[in-house]
Amino acid sequence: MKRVVILISGGGSNMVALCRSMTGDHPARPVLVISNDPEAGGLAKAREMGIATAAVDHRPFKGDRAGFEAELLKPILAAAPDILCLAGFMRVLTPGFVGRFAGRMLNIHPSLLPKYPGLHTHARAIAAGDAEAGCTVHEVTPVLDDGPILGQARVPVLRGDTEATLAARVLQKEHRLYPAVLRAFAVGDRRLVML
Ligand code: GAR
């Protein structure tokens, strides 16, 4: 059974979708949900599901990424993960941290990468007049929102869409895509998943 640690910063709806998927004959189980924000709504949701949680507030580190990551690493290493899933984790990780988990860390990003790495993906898609938007699950490498793409799901951009309506449509797809990719990844299957 593969041990999965999930990193979140907010509401954790992708984390919930991942955890709900890891039952029965699934090859992985969630062992820890960790947040850089002690107030993240997802932490309570994880506890309700009976999953161990931890929080390491990044703010006292005042931009000292390596110092923050050293604290973050302690509960992560104690959980002995096989796989790390970034699920709405909004801190940039250093190459040192990423390198430690090379080939074992996934991220979900709310755009059709390589389009729109970084923030405000939905606003940028609308502003560009794109007919389609979507989400991507990829392996994490030291370059932000880069790394081998393992899955993508597309949605139409509709007339009158706002950032919020498009984000909600994409999020529904995220909740299907991430579990599908994780399930395959956990058995070493890196074939592209398209939804
Ligand atoms: C999701 O849309 C995820 O793709 C995005 O944050 C949201 C988190 O929602 N991630 C990023 O923007 C990463 N740069 P959730 O907390 O409900 O899963």
Boltz pocket constraint, residues with backbone or C-beta under 6 A from the ligand:
constraints:
  - pocket:
      binder: B
      contacts: [[A, 8], [A, 9], [A, 10], [A, 11], [A, 12], [A, 13], [A, 14], [A, 15], [A, 42], [A, 87], [A, 88], [A, 89], [A, 90], [A, 108], [A, 109], [A, 110], [A, 118], [A, 135], [A, 167], [A, 171], [A, 174]]
      max_distance: 6.0
